[in-house]
Amino acid sequence: MISASFLSSKDIINTLKKLNDTDVNYIHIDVMDGTYVDGKTLPFKEIRHIYKYTDKRLDVHLMVSKPSKYIKDYASLNTEYITIHLNTLEDVLTNLKLIKSYGLKAGIALNPEEEVSLLIPYLPYIDLILVMGVNPGRGGQKFIELTIDKLKELNVLKKEYRKFNFKLSVDGGVNNFVVKKINKLVDIIVSGSYITSSDNYQKQINSLRLKS
């Protein structure tokens, strides 16, 4: 499955309309507070109008220090996943349970420097592991090759903990070359500028779906 990010877009409304005309599975919403990462994204009062431009399900990625301030708002949209980070200022388990309380799927993002073992205590509570292929906070970065080793390790973890049904996603620097190395290791591919900087969104999405 493909989740398209509009983080790098200069014309968000037009980008969303064009993505809505494709067969992309999700719209990936990056939420940045200027504290957890340097960048800051549009406030919710503007993002809440997203339904006017797309009816795709949303895949929300909270790159914020205090996720609890955002979960209720984003749960009110056409959201399927809300993903938080491990190293926030709040209790991770409490926020995972809060996400689930809205009937949504909960995810944890793993930054490039973070070990897979950190996720183990949370496996009973999560539906998604979002592996960052770049350092969070900025679009258009180059994919970190060591991410592939982490994805392989997570696939082993998935086999060891079969009773927990979580999906693996990768976010950052994914293009048609990277996808050939990782598409058998992940369930969801998040891609931003590779799709939105092109003049044919569907062609780019198709290239990400190719199996190596």
C-alpha positions in Angstrom: 0.0 0.0 0.0 1.1 3.6 -0.7 0.6 6.6 1.6 1.3 9.9 0.0 2.8 12.8 2.0 2.3 16.4 0.9 4.9 17.8 3.3 7.1 19.1 0.5 4.1 20.6 -1.5 4.0 24.3 -2.2 0.3 24.1 -3.2 -1.4 21.8 -0.7 -4.9 22.1 -2.0 -4.0 21.3 -5.6 -1.8 18.5 -4.5 -4.6 16.9 -2.4 -7.0 17.2 -5.4 -4.5 15.5 -7.7 -3.8 12.7 -5.1 -7.5 12.1 -4.8 -7.7 11.3 -8.5 -5.1 8.5 -8.0 -5.4 5.1 -6.5 -3.1 6.0 -3.6 -4.3 4.2 -0.4 -3.7 6.9 2.2 -2.9 10.6 2.5 0.0 10.9 5.0 -0.3 13.9 7.2 2.9 15.1 8.9 2.1 17.2 12.0 5.1 19.1 13.3 5.1 21.4 16.3 8.4 23.3 16.0 9.6 21.7 19.2 10.0 17.9 18.6 11.4 18.8 15.2 12.5 22.2 13.9 9.8 22.5 11.2 6.2 23.5 11.8 3.2 22.5 9.8 -0.2 24.0 9.2 -2.4 24.3 12.3 -5.4 21.9 12.7 -7.9 24.7 12.0 -6.6 24.6 8.4 -6.0 20.9 8.1 -9.5 20.1 9.2 -10.8 21.2 5.8 -8.9 18.4 4.1 -12.2 16.6 3.5 -13.1 19.2 0.9 -10.2 18.1 -1.3 -9.9 14.3 -0.7 -12.0 11.4 0.5 -8.9 9.2 1.0 -8.3 7.7 4.5 -5.7 9.6 6.5 -2.4 8.3 8.0 -1.4 10.9 10.6 2.2 11.1 11.8 2.6 13.2 14.9 6.1 14.6 15.1 5.2 16.5 18.3 6.4 16.7 21.9 2.9 16.3 23.4 0.8 14.1 21.2 -2.2 14.2 23.6 -2.9 17.8 22.5 -3.4 16.6 18.9 -5.0 13.1 19.0 -8.6 14.2 19.6 -8.5 16.7 16.7 -7.1 14.3 14.2 -9.4 11.5 15.4 -12.3 13.7 14.2 -11.1 13.4 10.6 -11.2 10.5 8.1 -8.3 9.0 9.9 -7.2 5.3 10.1 -3.8 5.6 11.7 -2.3 8.0 14.2 1.5 7.4 14.8 3.5 8.9 17.7 7.2 8.9 18.6 8.8 7.1 21.5 10.9 10.1 22.8 8.1 12.5 23.5 7.4 14.4 26.7 4.4 12.2 27.5 3.8 8.6 28.4 3.8 6.5 25.2 1.4 3.8 26.5 -1.1 6.4 27.7 -1.2 8.0 24.3 -1.5 4.7 22.4 -4.5 3.8 24.5 -5.9 7.3 23.9 -5.6 6.7 20.1 -7.3 3.3 20.4 -10.1 4.8 22.5 -11.3 6.7 19.4 -11.5 3.4 17.4 -8.3 4.2 15.4 -5.2 2.2 14.7 -2.2 3.3 16.7 1.4 3.4 15.5 4.9 4.1 16.8 7.6 5.7 14.7 11.2 4.6 15.0 13.8 7.2 14.3 17.1 6.2 12.6 19.1 6.1 15.8 16.6 4.1 17.8 16.9 0.4 18.4 14.1 -2.0 17.4 14.2 -3.5 20.9 12.6 -0.3 22.3 9.3 -1.3 20.6 8.9 -4.7 22.3 6.9 -3.5 25.4 4.4 -1.7 23.1 3.7 -4.5 20.6 0.4 -5.5 22.2 -0.9 -2.0 21.8 0.2 -1.0 18.2 -1.1 -1.7 14.7 1.8 0.0 12.9 5.5 0.5 13.1 6.7 3.5 11.1 10.4 3.2 10.3 12.0 6.5 9.5 14.3 6.3 6.5 15.5 9.8 7.2 15.7 12.1 10.2 12.2 13.4 10.9 11.1 16.9 10.2 12.0 17.7 6.6 10.9 16.4 3.2 13.1 15.6 0.2 16.0 13.9 2.2 18.1 11.0 0.9 17.1 7.5 2.2 19.4 6.1 4.9 20.6 2.7 3.7 20.9 1.3 7.2 17.1 1.5 7.3 17.1 -1.8 5.3 18.8 -3.7 8.1 16.3 -2.3 10.6 13.4 -3.5 8.4 14.9 -6.9 8.2 15.2 -7.0 12.0 11.6 -6.0 12.3 10.5 -8.8 9.9 12.2 -11.2 12.3 10.4 -9.6 15.2 7.1 -9.9 13.3 7.6 -13.7 13.0 8.6 -14.0 16.6 5.5 -12.1 17.8 2.9 -13.6 15.4 0.1 -13.0 17.9 0.5 -9.3 17.5 -0.8 -8.1 14.2 1.1 -5.0 13.3 2.0 -3.6 9.9 5.4 -2.2 8.9 5.7 1.1 7.1 8.7 3.1 6.0 8.8 6.9 5.6 11.4 9.2 4.1 13.5 9.2 0.9 11.6 6.5 -0.9 11.7 6.5 -4.7 11.5 3.9 -7.4 15.1 2.8 -6.8 14.8 2.5 -3.0 11.5 0.6 -3.3 13.1 -2.3 -5.1 15.2 -2.9 -2.0 12.5 -2.6 0.6 9.1 -3.5 -0.9 9.2 -7.1 0.3 10.0 -5.9 3.8 7.1 -3.5 4.3 3.3 -3.3 4.1 3.0 0.5 3.6 5.3 2.8 1.7 5.2 6.5 2.6 6.4 8.8 -0.2 6.3 12.5 -0.5 8.3 14.6 -2.9 8.9 11.6 -5.3 5.2 11.7 -6.0 4.3 15.4 -5.5 7.2 17.0 -7.4 6.3 15.0 -10.5 3.7 16.0 -13.2 2.2 12.5 -13.2 1.3 11.4 -9.7 -0.3 8.1 -10.8 2.8 7.0 -12.8 5.0 7.6 -9.7 2.6 5.7 -7.5 2.6 2.8 -9.9 6.4 2.7 -9.9 6.3 2.4 -6.1 3.9 -0.6 -6.3 6.3 -2.6 -8.5 7.8 -5.8 -7.0 11.5 -6.4 -7.4 
